[in-house]
Structure formats: structure tokens, C-alpha cells
Amino acid sequence: MIAGPTGVGKSHLALDLARANSLEIVSADSRQVYRRLDIGTAKPSIEERARVPHHLVDYVEPDEPYSVARYRDDGDAALADISVRGLGALVVGGSGHYIQALVDRIEPPRVAPRPELRAELEAFAAEQGSAALHAKLAAADPSAAQAIPPANVRRVIRALEVVRVTGRPFSELGRRRRPPHNALRLALTMPRAALYERADARTVQMLEVGWIDEVSALLARGYDPALPALSSTGYRELIAHLRGELTLDDAVQRIKWATHAYIRRQYIWLRRQPGYTWIDADSDGFSRAALLVSRHLARIGRSGV
């Protein structure tokens, strides 16, 4: 398992490790599952996917509902397929709930989305603010409210949705788990200022290779801007720009700020997780990761899952 904040170099390390050890990559990225969201999700290129098999990338349509529970089922199937062929699996991503569901085996609540309830809660958040919505969760499930920050409106809505549908605390349902996979857990890191600078440069590079055109094409196909797939950092800001609500400079600045905030949240989550070995995202760190992976594969007999 390779985890770490966005832009730190997980994909680069994963490709090197996969090619050196005959591993296949299973994505744990909640946006790379969607087709046609290529540039803004930093999706592995077609050439990279030709060199190393990738699973759960380019997997569903942008308007297709996709939950953590479905990801867990699809991820289990991918791991089983890799294992039966005698190969090792390398799970790569920065989406904490996907990682917990697939690798740590936390059982996600199997509650189908309720569009009308979500629309009601989204309207409440838009009118009253994210803090007021979070207060609803604090009253219904204090443990979930403590774990989910008010700024993560979509996650707050999901928790409230589960509570209303099941009548049980979201936090209680999220604690159930099966035995975790026997995985080597690596977490990539670099100095925060350098990572912010790198993320900012990547935002500019994405724009240079056609990110705005990608977003425009999605809207031209009729995809609703309110879809979860299009609510991620960058897409919502560029949609606002294309609608004339933001200048391009303002949109780009907001993308950079939102990316920095996301990086902070990813670090907070990762540092709470036990069992990770932290690796510096440099040549020495990559060499150390390669050594740890080779030792782990030798110890478990190379099956990897």
C-alpha cells in the first residue's frame, strides 16, 4: 500500500515498484474511477497503464453513482483476480475511506444514495452554512462529527444520510471490520512548503495541457455540475469560471488554496493511521521503499494479498 498526499509522487514510485516486482496497481483514488476526468485527476496515462496493469481507473461514467461500499466490492474482485494469477498487488491512493475499506477491511455502510435527502441537506448547507449542517451531525452522531470536519460537506451529508436511513450512528457502522490484509503500508511525504509549491506547479501544468477544455467537454456532454464526480477540487472552480462566475486567475488561486487544504486533511488522516512506514519522496526514500517492498514480498511468498 502506497499512501500520501496529492502530488507527492505516489504514482511515480508505484510505477517503478510495480515494474521491478511484477506487481499490478489497484487505484484507491475516488476520482480516477471516473471516465473522462483525466487531466484534473492526474490519472495515469494510457502509456503508463500499458506498461503496468491498473485496476479501477477509468471505471465508471461521471454520472454513475459510486460508493465506498461498491469500491470495496470491486477492489476485492481486483485483488482476487491478481492473486489467482500468482502476482502481487500494489494499492495506491490518497482517498482515506477507500484505503480503509479495501486494505484495512473496515465495513462501509451499505446504504444506497438518497438523492432527495441529499438535495435537502445540500440546500440547507448552502443557506445556513457548513457549520450549521455539521451541528446537525453533532446532535445525531457526536463521534462522527468529531471525526468529520465541517468543511467536508459531502462527507457530513453522507453521515447524516446513513443516520436517517438506518436509525443508527454512522460512526458505529463504520467501526465494523474484517481482518485487515497483510499489507506493507508506506506513506510518502516531503516538506510541506515544497509540496505546496509542487502542487501549484502541477495545477498550472494541467491547465497548459487542456484542463479547461476537459471540463468544457464534460459540460457539453450534459453532465450535471452538481455530480460528485465534478465537485472535486479544480472541477468546481473551472466550472464557475466557464459560467462567468470567476475570472481564470481567481479560479486558479482557489484551486491552489483548496489543494493545500486537501493536503492538510490528508496528512491529518494519515498521521492517525497505525502501521505506516513514512518514506521521503526523494531518491533515497524511493530506494528504501524498493528494499522494503522486496523484503515484504519475499516474506509473504510474493502473493501480496
Order of alpha helices (4+ residues) and beta strands (2+ residues): beta-alpha-beta-alpha-beta-alpha-beta-alpha-alpha-alpha-alpha-alpha-alpha-beta-alpha-alpha-alpha-alpha-beta-alpha
